[in-house]
Structure formats: structure tokens, C-alpha cells
Amino acid sequence: MRSKPQSIQKILSSYFIIIMLVMLSCAAFIFSLIQYINLRSNAERDIQRTCSAIAEDIDQQFAQMDNVCLNTIHSTSIKNTFAAYNEDSKATPYEQNQRKNKLANAMTAIKGVDSSIRQVNIYGFTKGSYGAGNYTGDLQLTASAQPWFTDTVLCHGHRYIPQARINPTFSANTGTNSNRYYLSLYRMYYDEYLKPAGFVEIMKYYDVLFRQAYAPNSSYDLGIMVYDTDGNLLFPLKEEGDVKAFSYFSHKSAKGQEVFNTQKNTMEYTCFSEAEYSGFTVAVAVNRRDFLAPVYHSLLWIFFIFVLLFIVCLIFATAISKKISAPIQDIYHFLSHIDPQNQFREIEMNDSGIIEIEKLCNSLNEALRSQKTATDSMLLLKEQELQAQMLALQSQMNPHFLYNSLLNIAAMAEEGLTTPVVQMCQDISSILRYISSNREQVSTVEEELEHCSLYLKCMKLRFGDSLQYEFNVDDAMLDCSIPKLCIQLLVENAAKFSTQVSPPWHVLIRGYTDEANWYIEVKDNGPGFDAETNSRLRSQMDEILKYGLLPSLELNGMGILNIFIRLYLIYGIPFIFDFGNLSNGGAFVKVGGKLNDETKAL
């Protein structure tokens, strides 16, 4: 016995689990948001501390280099010894050797025991240079010829730090890679009259100076950049990676912020720290997803508890939704998988126990029954209409052919060609029996070609060798179905218009296929389409394709449009139709359709 149906409202009122889920979700969201803010703040402080530590380490490295540079400049012994070595042209080799030893010892002493300072060099303003460290001895360099000369002079005694560079001379015979990079610090010094006297260069290994930047003390995969006071990138080297991917100097801010990286197409968290001594800026960037990953991991235990409670609520909600949605799902599945062969089959389903769903199912079945009745009637009317249109168009071809044939017979009779007239009347009789048959709206390419050949023989009886024709049709398409009299009419038009020019007249019937389509093309050497006819035909064809309205056709000049309309009625929009003038004179008309369409089934 069927149970009494219940309303959806009554079923939903019996369960309040949805309200509990909403309250539980709100509580989880608020608690998680508070924890997220706290954990994110801790992560930001950790990255900022790492950034500041890198800035402090780099600052100490540059302070050490600058101290050695200043001590060298303030060493009267070094400057006087270098001046004597560099400018005393009358000194003996022994005296010069003594000065070199004294200069090397003094510069080595100022460099100290810290092996991170790899080279101390001193240059005369106009000539001469000497170094101590990785390479000790005369450098054979002129300061004015060096790329750093102009910028160092413009600093007026302040430090100048250019980009890192390779110096194989200082790396040779030192046990290090010859391609190792050095970073130099330059200062110009003055004589007792405050005139520029020379330069001091302090060099460190690039990787030693930026050791904290290469291996930061952080659990994150950080992208680290170091800019000088002018915003020039000192670290990383261009050879070491895509520097553009870390160009955030324009976003410099004392507080960390999220910036969209256009090079990597991702959001990144960035922070900056300015070194107090050197004035350099250290920028740190980390992928936003990596940056927030520890935060999300820390929140997992919170969500785990709420997920357990949510699962309990979900069990009850599933039981409720299944009872309500199962019948609706059955109806949806039925409507989404309608069999084209039986698309009006009525919905069959078990008793849902819900009044609204029972009424919905009955209404849909009633609508399907009504739609089936209306569709059957519409298809019958459509088929009858199509049949009538095709018969009307095909019937129009009979007077068209007869009109052209009678004109030809009359012309041959005037010329006294009695025997050809008899033969032509017999052939025309055979053609008329073919074109007057209304049993079929389509014919095969082979049948069409047979009657086209018969028609052209009739024409050749009249015109003799002045008319030449040729068939070039692939055997593969002889069984293709095409609208009846399609080729016949194209050949009639080609023969008719070709005779309007001086002989000889040529008509070519070409048929071929490709992987998807079949094509029939008729060419002649007549006068071709004039501009007015071309424009009128294309306008009428566009109107047919756009609105589906078929125009009335007149006997004179109806051929091409008749074929176009019949192709449209049989195949719909996807058919091939083209016409125009040939480059060497004459006209062509091409028709075609899909091989896998109805062409082989019609």
C-alpha cells in the first residue's frame, strides 16, 4: 500500500542539521581567521629578521673593506713609498726593489690576517699601480683607462662600488677558480695640497661577501636582491639567474607587502631592509604559496576538529538530501539521456513519497505526450512542404530544357539539317523522359553524366566541330547522389552562353573528391558572368541563406539559382556552391557536398 505523500516543506522542517552546519562553519571561520592573523604575523617577522640579518652581515663586510681602504689612504708610509716608487725615475733597481718590499709589507699589514680581504691595490692618478694579496707586485695598469675611473673621481673621495667582475690575474696561482667574481670598493685620495693623487681599491670574493645572501638562515626558499644607494642591482649576478624576476626596488617599503611577479605570473611576499653603514638595500621575496604554507600547516589541527564535526553533520544532511534529491536526480538523468530513437518515451519512476515530485513527473509526461503529437504533425508538414518545393523546382526544369531544345531544332531546321534534326528529336525525347520523371528528386552522378553526354551529342549535331566537350570525372564519385538535373542544367547553360562568342567552344565537366567532399565543376570559354548578373545572383543566394525564404524564379536565367535552392533544400547550410569568371576567359560553376553526408544515402 502506498504511503501518504509528504511535502518538501514538511520534510525540511523535520531536520535542522543545515542550521547547525552554518553555525559550525561560522565558528570555524572566525577562530581560524584569528589564528591565521597571528601565525602570518610571526612568519612575516621571521622573514624580516632574516632580511635584516643579511643586511647586517653585508654591512659588516663592507665596513671591514672600507676600514682597510681608509687605513691605506691614511697611511703616510704607503702613500710616500708608492709615490717614490711610481715617480722616481732615477732610482736604482735595488732602491726600487726595496720600495716594492716595503710597500708590499705595509699593504699586507693593513690588510691584516682576515683572509676575506683578498687584494689591496693602489693606483697613481695619472700612472702606476701596485697590489698586494692574491697578486703582489706591479699591476701594469693605468687608472684613467679603467671603467671605474670616472665614477670614482665623481665621488670626490667617497666610496664607489661598481658591479662585480672576474679578474683572472688575481685568481691565478691562488687555488681558486679563475672565473671567480670579485667585488671592489674604490676611494680617491688626495695629496697635501688637496689635489687628487691616486686611488685605493679593496677587493673581496663576491661569494664570500654575500655568503648570507647565498645561504640565508631561513626555512623558506627566498629570492634575495641587494641594491646599492642608486638602485643598481649588486646581487644576484645576471649570470646566476633571471634577475628581472626579482626587480622589486620600485615597491620598496619598510613593511612587507605582497607584489605580483609578472615574470613568474605569481604573487610573492616581499620585505626590505636598509643597511645602516653602506646604505645598501636588501630585498627578500618568497612565493606567496610557500610563504603561507607553514601558516596553513599550523591551522590543519584546527580544521581537523571541525572536519570531524562536519562529517557527523554531513551524514545526517546526506540522508535528508538523498531522500529529497533522488527522485529529482532520476528525472534529470532521464531528461539528460534521451534516446534520439525514442525521445518521447515517458518518465518511469518509483513512488517518491513527495507530492510535488509526483505532480512534476505527471506534468513532464503530459508535456512529452503533447510535444510528440506536435512534432509528428510538424515533421509531416515539413516533409510534404519539402517534397512540394523540390517537385516545383524540378518541374521548372522541363520547360527550361524544352525551351532551349526547341530553339536549337528551329535553328537546325532553318539551316536545312534535316537528318540531324531527326536524330536530335529522338535524343531529346529520351532526355525529356528522364527529366520529366518525378519519382525521384535525386540521381546518381553516373546517370546525370549519361544524359549530359546525350545532350552534348545533340548540340554537336548542330554545331559540329565548333563545339568541343570533355568529361573528367573520378570513378570514385559515380555512385554519389546529387539533385536531379544538377549537372544537366549547368551543361545547358555552359553550351548556351559559349555560343555567344566566336568558335571554337569548349565545355569541361570535371568531377573529383577529397577526404571529406565531392565536387562537380563545369567550365566554358563563353563571355562569363557580367557584373550585374554576378551581383544579383549572390544577393539572392545570401537572402536565401539568411532568411530561408525562396524567391520565385523566371524561365530566363533561372538555372544557377534553381540548383542553389535545391542543394539548400536537400543538404541545408553545409553545401558547396561557387561560380565566377575564369582568369583566361569564360565562366565556371562548382557544386559539392560532404561525402559522409546524405550524398550516398539519398
Secondary structure, DSSP 4 states (H G I P E B T S, - for coil): -PPPPB-HHHHHHT--HHHHHHHHHHHHHHHHHHHHHHHHHHHHHHHHHHHHHHHHHHHHHHHHHHHHHHHHHH-HHHHHHHHHHHH-TT--HHHHHHHHHHHHHHHHHHH-S-TTEEEEEEEESSS-EEEEESS-EE----GGGSTTHHHHHHTTTS-B----EE-HHHHTTTTS-TT-EEEEEEEEEE-TTS-EEEEEEEEEEHHHHTHHHHS-SSSS--EEEEE-TTS-EEES-GGGS-GGGG--GGG--SS-EEEEETTTTEEEEEEEEE-TTT--EEEEEEEHHHHHHHHHHHHHHHHHHHHHHHHHHHHHHHHHHHHHHHHHHHHHHHHHT--GGGTTPPP-----SBHHHHHHHHHHHHHHHHHHHHHHHHHHHHHHHHHHHHHHHHHHHHHHHHHHHHHHHHHHHHTT-HHHHHHHHHHHHHHHHHHT--S-SEEEHHHHHHHHHHHHHHHHHHHGGGEEEEEEE-GGGTT-EEETTHHHHHHHHHHHHHTTSSSPEEEEEEEEE-SSEEEEEEEE-S----HHHHHHHHHHHHHHHHH-PPPP--STT-HHHHHHHHHHHHH-S--EEEEEE-TTSSEEEEEEEETTTGGGT-
